[in-house]
Amino acid sequence: MKDFQAFIRELKEKNDIVEVIGSYIPLERRGYNYWACCPFHHEKTPSFSVNAADGYYHCFGCGVSGDVIGFVKGYENVDFMQAVQILAARAHMEVPAYDDRSAEEAAAKKKKRDRLTSLMRDTARFYFSNLYSGRAEAHVAYLGKRGFSPSTVKKFGIGASLDFTSLPAFLLAQGYTAEECVESGACARTDDGRLIDAEGERLIIPIINHMDEVVAFGGRLLKQADRAKYKNTRETMLFNKSKTLYNINLVKKEKRAGGLASLIMVEGYMDAISLYEAGFHGVVASMGTSLTKEQARLAKRYTESIFISYDGDFAGQKANLRGLEILKQEGLKVRVVPMPEGMDPDDVVQKRGAEGYRACLEKAMPLIDFRLYAARGKYDLAKTEERRDYVQEALSIVREAESAAEREELLKRIAAETGISVGALQRDLEHAPPAPRQQAEEPVRPREDDADRARKAARFVLAACLLSKPYAAAFDLASVEFDDPAHRTVALYILSGRKAGSVRASGIFDLMPAEGELAEIFDLDYGDNLDSPAAEKYFADCVRTLRAKALSEKIAAARVRYADADEAEKRALLQEIALYTKQIKSLSGGKE
């Protein structure tokens, strides 16, 4: 029987990654790599790079990476074995028995995921059947009060949980185990071990991912109780809140139908459903979580234009600003929808209708305009002192405008609001301090800075070694320590490859997901990050950072032991601390 891993290696060799990807999308050669607009997210400027020599692709826009099998999986929307079959047919190869141990583990994981996906789908159907069973009068009345039509209710799969016991009984009767019920997040256990509906006695909102899989549920209480009004399924194998956007499944359908020019991003799923009912179909919800890079990248697959429409209170405005910064960093064109004070999008639709919300959309503004708008709301300009405070904050914001024309326009607005001449504002602008950045909710602690610096250093060192940069070739990777498990996996792969005689970057995708830290490492292979004249020096600085961190941790550990040590041990520990301190000093002033 042919070794499966040997077969996979041969399969990759016979399927040139440039030829395979080029058969799906047009590629253009620039330098050593081939480039295209990414097929996994919407973009106009090519950021999808194919490295022919090392056999991998990476998008510097959305962060997706992989080898030739990974590309076929993603583009064809198939699983690993189906992608292997496609490539084997292309290369006229016969697929051997899939009996490798790691393959068995992957198959077992897929089987479990498939079981949980099936369970969640059956759970959604159970809830939906409850809604019109004649026993969910309160749920139906609530939906009617909200103005949700039967067609919208059906489209979103809204359902009802009537109690805490009927769902577990239903799932067990379908052949699912109690462990699967809990692992899926659909059920939970009480302190005495009983299986109960995790969303018991709530209106149920299925949360469906971009693959049309039910991955979680949102539940809303319909009566006063000492429990939270809203509750989401806990994070599971299927559900990661920070990587999910509510209603992305219907947005995907809108995109395919060609009717999606932009996205509206709201905070909660009720906001999303209300806007959809009112005719705004290109809407997603971040479900109350702070907007993440993963969510921004997911949105970017479908559009380049985003309207952020959160609550109209001050907390909501701060969330707008944070979210806007994240979306802008991902290259999206973003505008903020100013909401009436104390109202969210759902309130506006309920009280003012679709036209009322459309009026809000028409007032959407870029970040700097919205920051000025938010600042204006904090002051009573009829009071001299507050008017002066507003001018000071407003000028700090205007100072960050990207062009002189934009600054002039904003200054005219401030002049109209305050009665101060544009000339006086212009003179004061030259001396205004910069406005505080909105991302910093709390003072950043030095330890967090150090941890972030070490993480960036680890990424650079690993990227230079994985991509075989000349200045990293002689570096002993085993001489530094990596805290992050993903970093350790990459380091071990590089060390193993060097021992075998070569390091091929594409092989790392056999060991770990092509996302998260691995995507951050490949992101460094852009422009001249790894190839500039300063790269070698920065590499040495990163190595020193990692070594200094390891020594600092040894000092900290020695100090902890010192508290309970006897006199002899204390003397030895002091000598250790002195030695580590000396080594740190030599790093900062010494050479590699």
C-alpha positions in Angstrom: 0.0 0.0 0.0 1.4 3.4 -1.0 2.3 5.7 1.9 -0.3 8.4 1.9 2.0 11.2 2.8 4.4 10.2 0.1 1.4 10.3 -2.3 0.5 13.8 -1.2 4.1 15.0 -1.8 4.0 13.5 -5.3 0.6 15.0 -5.9 1.9 18.5 -5.1 4.9 17.9 -7.3 2.8 17.0 -10.3 0.4 19.8 -9.8 2.4 23.0 -10.3 0.7 25.6 -8.1 1.0 28.4 -10.7 -0.6 26.2 -13.4 -3.4 25.0 -11.1 -4.3 28.5 -9.8 -3.8 30.0 -13.2 -6.5 27.6 -14.6 -9.0 29.2 -12.2 -7.9 32.9 -12.2 -5.7 35.0 -14.4 -2.2 35.5 -12.9 0.4 38.1 -13.8 4.1 37.6 -13.1 5.9 40.4 -11.2 9.4 39.6 -10.1 9.7 36.2 -8.6 6.0 35.8 -7.8 2.6 35.8 -9.6 -0.2 38.2 -8.6 -3.9 38.4 -9.0 -7.0 39.9 -7.4 -7.8 37.5 -4.5 -10.6 35.0 -5.4 -11.5 34.8 -1.7 -12.5 38.4 -1.1 -13.6 41.4 -3.2 -10.7 43.7 -4.3 -9.7 45.8 -7.2 -5.9 46.0 -6.6 -4.2 42.6 -6.7 -2.9 41.5 -3.3 -3.0 37.7 -3.9 0.5 36.4 -4.4 1.6 32.9 -5.6 5.1 31.8 -4.8 6.1 29.3 -7.5 9.4 28.3 -6.0 8.0 27.4 -2.5 4.6 26.3 -3.7 2.2 28.4 -1.7 -0.1 31.3 -2.1 -0.9 34.2 0.3 -3.2 37.1 0.1 -1.9 40.3 1.8 -5.4 41.7 1.8 -7.5 39.0 3.6 -4.7 36.9 5.0 -5.7 33.6 3.3 -2.8 31.2 2.7 -2.2 27.6 1.6 -0.7 25.1 -0.8 -2.1 23.8 -4.0 -4.5 21.5 -2.1 -5.6 24.4 0.1 -6.4 26.5 -2.9 -8.6 23.9 -4.5 -10.4 23.3 -1.2 -11.2 27.0 -0.9 -12.0 27.8 -4.5 -14.1 24.6 -5.1 -15.6 24.7 -1.6 -14.7 21.0 -1.0 -13.1 19.1 1.8 -9.5 17.9 1.9 -10.1 14.5 0.3 -12.3 16.0 -2.4 -9.5 18.5 -3.3 -7.1 15.6 -3.4 -9.4 13.7 -5.8 -9.6 16.7 -8.1 -5.9 17.2 -8.2 -5.3 13.4 -8.6 -7.6 13.3 -11.6 -5.8 16.3 -13.1 -2.4 14.5 -12.7 -3.8 11.1 -13.7 -2.9 9.6 -10.4 -4.8 7.0 -8.3 -5.5 8.0 -4.7 -4.3 5.3 -2.3 -6.0 4.2 0.9 -6.3 7.1 3.3 -4.9 5.3 6.4 -2.3 7.7 7.7 -2.6 8.3 11.4 -2.9 12.1 11.1 -5.3 11.6 8.3 -7.4 9.4 10.5 -7.4 12.1 13.1 -8.4 14.7 10.5 -11.2 12.4 9.3 -12.4 11.9 12.9 -12.4 15.6 13.5 -14.4 16.1 10.3 -16.8 13.4 11.3 -17.4 15.1 14.6 -17.9 18.5 13.0 -20.3 17.0 10.5 -22.3 15.4 13.4 -22.4 18.7 15.3 -23.4 20.6 12.1 -26.2 18.1 11.5 -27.3 18.4 15.2 -27.5 22.2 15.0 -29.5 22.0 11.7 -32.0 19.6 13.3 -32.1 21.9 16.4 -33.0 24.9 14.2 -35.7 22.9 12.5 -37.1 21.8 15.9 -37.2 25.5 17.1 -38.9 26.6 13.8 -41.5 23.9 14.0 -42.3 25.1 17.6 -43.1 28.6 16.4 -46.3 27.7 14.6 -47.2 24.7 16.7 -50.0 26.6 18.5 -48.0 26.6 21.7 -45.8 29.6 21.0 -48.4 32.4 21.2 -46.1 34.8 23.0 -43.3 34.3 20.5 -45.6 34.8 17.5 -47.2 37.9 19.1 -43.7 39.4 19.7 -42.7 38.9 16.1 -46.0 40.4 15.0 -45.4 43.4 17.3 -41.9 43.8 15.7 -43.5 43.9 12.3 -41.6 40.8 11.0 -43.5 39.2 8.1 -43.9 35.4 7.9 -41.6 35.4 4.9 -38.8 37.2 6.8 -39.3 34.8 9.8 -38.9 31.9 7.5 -35.9 33.3 5.7 -34.1 33.8 9.0 -35.3 30.6 10.4 -36.6 32.2 13.6 -38.0 29.8 16.1 -39.2 29.2 19.6 -37.9 27.3 22.7 -41.0 26.4 24.8 -39.2 24.9 27.8 -35.9 23.5 29.0 -36.6 19.8 28.4 -38.2 19.1 25.0 -35.1 19.9 22.9 -32.8 17.5 24.7 -35.5 14.8 24.5 -35.9 15.5 20.7 -32.1 15.3 20.0 -31.6 12.1 22.0 -34.5 10.6 20.1 -32.8 11.5 16.8 -29.7 9.4 17.9 -27.4 12.2 19.1 -25.5 11.5 22.3 -25.7 13.7 25.4 -22.0 14.6 24.8 -22.8 15.8 21.3 -25.7 17.9 22.6 -23.4 19.7 25.0 -20.4 19.9 22.6 -22.6 21.7 20.0 -23.7 24.3 22.6 -27.4 23.5 21.9 -27.7 22.0 25.4 -26.1 22.4 28.8 -26.0 20.5 32.0 -27.4 21.6 35.3 -25.4 21.3 38.5 -27.0 17.9 39.2 -26.1 16.7 35.7 -29.5 17.0 33.9 -29.4 17.9 30.2 -31.3 21.1 29.4 -32.0 23.5 26.5 -29.2 26.1 26.6 -31.6 28.7 25.2 -34.7 27.5 27.2 -37.9 29.6 27.0 -36.5 32.2 24.5 -37.2 33.4 21.0 -34.6 31.7 18.9 -32.4 33.4 16.2 -30.2 30.8 14.3 -26.7 32.1 13.6 -25.7 30.8 10.1 -22.2 31.1 8.7 -21.2 31.9 5.1 -21.3 28.2 4.2 -25.0 28.1 5.2 -24.3 26.1 8.3 -26.2 26.7 11.6 -23.3 27.3 14.0 -25.0 28.9 17.0 -28.2 30.4 18.3 -29.2 33.8 19.8 -32.0 33.8 22.3 -34.3 36.6 23.5 -36.4 36.3 26.7 -40.0 37.5 26.2 -40.8 38.0 29.9 -39.3 39.6 32.9 -36.8 37.3 34.6 -33.5 37.4 36.6 -31.7 36.1 33.5 -30.0 38.1 30.7 -32.4 39.3 28.1 -30.2 38.1 25.2 -28.0 35.0 25.2 -25.8 33.5 22.5 -24.5 30.0 22.2 -21.1 29.6 23.9 -18.1 29.3 21.7 -17.7 25.7 20.3 -16.0 23.8 17.5 -18.5 25.4 15.1 -18.9 28.9 16.6 -16.2 31.5 17.1 -18.0 34.8 17.7 -15.1 37.0 16.7 -15.0 35.3 13.3 -18.7 35.3 12.6 -21.0 38.0 11.1 -24.7 37.5 11.5 -26.6 37.3 8.2 -23.5 36.8 6.1 -25.2 33.8 4.5 -28.0 36.0 3.0 -25.4 38.7 2.1 -23.5 36.0 0.1 -26.7 35.3 -1.9 -27.2 39.0 -2.5 -23.6 39.2 -3.8 -24.1 36.3 -6.1 -27.3 37.9 -7.5 -25.3 41.0 -8.3 -27.3 43.3 -6.0 -24.7 44.2 -3.4 -23.0 47.6 -3.7 -22.2 48.0 0.0 -22.8 46.5 3.5 -24.5 48.0 6.5 -22.9 46.7 9.7 -25.0 46.9 12.8 -24.5 45.6 16.4 -27.2 43.1 17.0 -29.2 40.5 15.1 -32.5 42.2 15.8 -31.1 45.3 14.2 -30.1 43.2 11.1 -33.5 41.5 10.9 -35.4 44.9 11.2 -33.4 46.5 8.5 -33.8 43.4 6.2 -37.6 43.6 6.8 -37.4 47.3 5.8 -35.7 46.5 2.5 -32.1 46.9 3.5 -30.8 43.4 2.5 -27.1 44.1 2.6 -26.8 44.1 6.3 -24.7 42.1 8.8 -24.3 42.2 12.6 -21.2 41.9 14.7 -23.5 40.5 17.5 -22.4 43.0 20.2 -18.7 42.0 20.1 -16.1 44.6 19.4 -15.4 44.5 15.7 -12.4 42.2 14.9 -9.9 41.9 12.1 -11.4 38.5 11.1 -14.9 40.0 10.8 -13.5 42.9 8.7 -11.8 40.5 6.4 -14.9 38.4 6.1 -16.9 41.5 5.1 -14.3 42.5 2.6 -15.0 39.3 0.6 -18.3 40.8 -0.4 -17.8 44.5 -0.8 -15.3 47.4 -0.5 -17.9 49.8 1.0 -19.2 49.6 4.6 -21.6 51.7 6.5 -21.2 51.3 10.3 -24.5 51.8 12.1 -24.3 51.2 15.8 -26.3 52.7 18.7 -26.8 56.5 19.0 -25.4 56.8 22.5 -21.9 57.8 23.5 -20.8 54.1 24.0 -22.1 53.3 20.5 -20.2 56.2 19.1 -16.9 55.0 20.6 -17.7 51.5 19.1 -18.2 53.2 15.7 -14.8 54.8 15.9 -13.0 51.6 17.0 -14.7 49.6 14.3 -14.0 52.2 11.6 -10.3 52.1 12.4 -10.2 48.3 12.0 -12.2 48.4 8.8 -10.0 51.1 7.3 -6.9 49.1 8.2 -8.3 46.3 6.0 -8.6 48.7 3.0 -12.3 49.2 3.1 -14.1 52.4 2.3 -16.0 53.1 5.5 -18.7 55.7 6.4 -20.4 56.1 9.8 -24.1 56.5 10.1 -25.0 59.0 12.9 -28.0 57.7 14.8 -30.5 59.8 16.8 -29.5 60.0 20.4 -30.5 57.0 22.4 -31.7 55.1 19.3 -30.4 52.0 17.5 -31.2 51.1 13.9 -34.1 48.8 15.0 -35.6 51.8 17.0 -35.4 54.0 13.9 -37.1 51.5 11.7 -39.8 50.7 14.2 -40.6 54.4 14.9 -39.7 56.2 11.7 -39.9 53.4 9.1 -37.6 52.7 6.2 -37.5 56.3 5.0 -36.4 57.4 8.5 -33.5 55.0 8.4 -32.7 55.9 4.8 -32.4 59.5 6.0 -29.8 58.4 8.5 -27.8 56.6 5.8 -27.8 59.7 3.6 -26.1 61.5 6.5 -23.3 58.9 6.7 -19.9 60.5 7.0 -16.1 59.6 7.0 -14.2 59.0 10.2 -12.8 62.5 10.7 -16.2 64.1 10.1 -17.8 61.7 12.5 -15.2 62.3 15.2 -16.0 66.0 14.9 -19.7 65.3 15.0 -19.2 63.2 18.2 -17.1 65.9 19.8 -19.7 68.5 19.0 -22.3 66.5 21.0 -20.3 66.7 24.2 -20.4 70.5 24.6 -23.0 73.3 25.1 -21.8 75.9 22.7 -24.0 78.6 24.3 -21.5 78.5 27.2 -18.3 80.3 26.6 -16.0 77.8 28.5 -17.5 74.8 26.8 -17.4 76.4 23.4 -13.6 77.0 23.9 -13.1 73.4 25.0 -14.9 72.2 21.9 -12.8 74.4 19.6 -9.6 73.0 21.2 -10.8 69.4 20.7 -12.1 70.1 17.3 -8.8 71.6 16.1 -6.9 68.6 17.4 -9.2 66.4 15.2 -8.9 68.7 12.1 -5.1 68.5 12.4 -5.3 64.9 11.3 -7.1 65.6 8.0 -5.3 64.2 5.0 -5.4 67.3 2.8 -5.4 71.1 3.0 -8.8 71.2 1.3 -10.3 68.8 3.8 -8.9 70.9 6.7 -10.3 74.1 5.2 -13.8 72.5 4.8 -13.8 71.3 8.4 -12.6 74.7 9.7 -15.5 76.4 7.9 -17.8 74.1 9.7 -16.3 74.8 13.1 -16.4 78.6 12.3 -20.2 78.3 11.5 -20.8 76.4 14.7 -18.9 78.7 17.0 -18.8 82.1 15.4 -15.0 82.2 15.4 -13.4 83.3 12.1 -11.7 80.8 9.9 -8.5 82.8 10.0 -8.3 82.7 13.8 -9.0 78.9 13.7 -6.3 78.5 11.1 -3.8 80.2 13.3 -4.8 78.2 16.4 -4.7 75.0 14.3 -0.9 75.3 13.9 -0.5 75.0 17.7 -3.3 72.5 18.5 -2.2 69.2 20.1 -3.2 66.0 18.3 -6.4 64.4 19.4 -6.1 61.2 21.5 -6.6 58.0 19.4 -9.9 56.3 19.9 -8.6 52.7 20.0 -7.0 53.2 23.5 -9.8 52.4 25.9 -7.3 51.9 28.8 -3.7 52.9 29.4 -1.4 50.4 27.8 0.7 48.5 30.3 4.4 48.1 29.6 4.2 44.3 30.0 1.6 44.2 27.2 4.0 46.3 25.1 6.8 43.9 25.8 4.6 40.9 24.9 3.5 42.5 21.7 7.1 43.4 20.8 8.2 39.8 21.5 5.4 38.4 19.4 6.3 40.7 16.4 10.0 39.7 16.9 9.1 36.0 16.8 7.0 36.5 13.6 9.9 38.2 11.9 12.5 35.6 12.9 10.3 32.7 11.9 9.3 34.4 8.5 13.0 35.0 7.7 13.9 31.4 8.5 10.8 29.8 6.9 11.3 31.8 3.7 15.1 31.1 3.7 16.4 34.6 3.7 20.3 34.6 3.4 20.9 36.5 6.7 18.9 33.9 8.6 20.5 30.8 7.0 23.2 30.3 9.7 21.0 31.3 12.6 20.4 28.5 15.2 16.6 28.6 15.7 16.9 26.3 18.6 18.8 29.0 20.5 15.6 31.1 21.1 12.4 30.1 22.9 8.8 30.7 21.6 5.9 31.0 23.9 3.1 30.7 21.3 2.2 27.1 20.3 1.8 28.2 16.7 5.3 29.7 16.7 6.8 26.5 18.2 5.2 24.4 15.5 6.7 26.6 12.8 10.1 26.6 14.5 10.1 22.8 14.8 9.1 22.5 11.1 12.0 24.7 10.1 14.5 22.8 12.3 13.2 19.5 10.9 13.5 20.8 7.3 17.0 22.1 7.8 18.0 18.7 9.2 16.6 17.1 6.1 18.4 19.5 3.8 15.9 22.1 2.8 12.9 24.1 4.1 9.9 24.3 1.8 7.5 26.9 3.1 4.4 25.2 1.6 4.9 22.1 3.8 3.9 24.1 6.9 0.3 23.9 5.7 0.3 20.2 6.4 0.9 20.8 10.1 -1.3 23.8 11.0 -4.2 26.0 9.8 -3.3 28.7 7.2 -4.7 31.5 9.4 -4.0 33.3 12.7 -0.3 33.5 13.5 0.7 31.7 10.3 -1.1 34.3 8.2 0.7 37.0 10.2 4.1 35.4 9.5 3.4 35.2 5.7 2.1 38.8 5.8 5.7 39.9 6.3 6.7 38.6 2.9 5.4 41.7 1.3 7.3 44.5 -0.4 10.8 44.6 1.1 9.9 43.8 4.7 12.2 40.8 4.6 14.6 41.9 1.9 15.4 45.6 2.6 18.9 46.6 3.6 17.6 47.1 7.1 16.1 43.6 7.3 19.3 41.9 8.5 19.8 44.4 11.3 16.1 44.1 12.3 16.5 40.3 12.4 19.3 40.6 14.8 17.3 43.1 16.9 14.4 40.6 17.0 16.7 37.8 18.1 18.0 40.0 21.0 14.4 40.8 21.9 13.5 37.1 22.2 16.6 36.2 24.2 16.1 39.2 26.5 12.5 38.1 27.1 13.6 34.6 28.0 16.2 35.9 30.4 13.7 38.3 32.0 11.3 35.4 32.6 14.1 33.4 34.2 14.8 36.4 36.5 11.1 36.6 37.4 10.9 32.9 38.2 14.1 33.1 40.4 12.5 36.0 42.3 9.4 33.9 43.0 11.5 31.0 44.3 13.6 33.4 46.4 10.6 34.2 48.7 10.4 30.6 50.1 14.1 29.7 49.8 16.5 29.1 52.7 19.7 31.2 53.1 21.9 29.0 50.9 19.3 28.8 48.1 18.8 32.6 48.3 22.5 33.2 47.7 22.4 30.8 44.7 19.3 32.5 43.3 20.9 36.0 43.7 23.9 34.7 41.7 21.5 33.4 39.0 19.7 36.7 38.9 23.0 38.6 38.6 24.1 36.3 35.8 20.9 36.7 33.8 20.9 40.5 34.3 24.5 40.6 33.0 23.5 38.6 30.0 20.6 41.0 29.3 23.0 43.9 29.4 25.4 42.2 27.1 22.6 41.6 24.6 21.7 45.3 24.5 25.3 46.3 24.0 26.8 43.3 22.3 26.7 41.6 19.0 25.0 38.4 17.8 
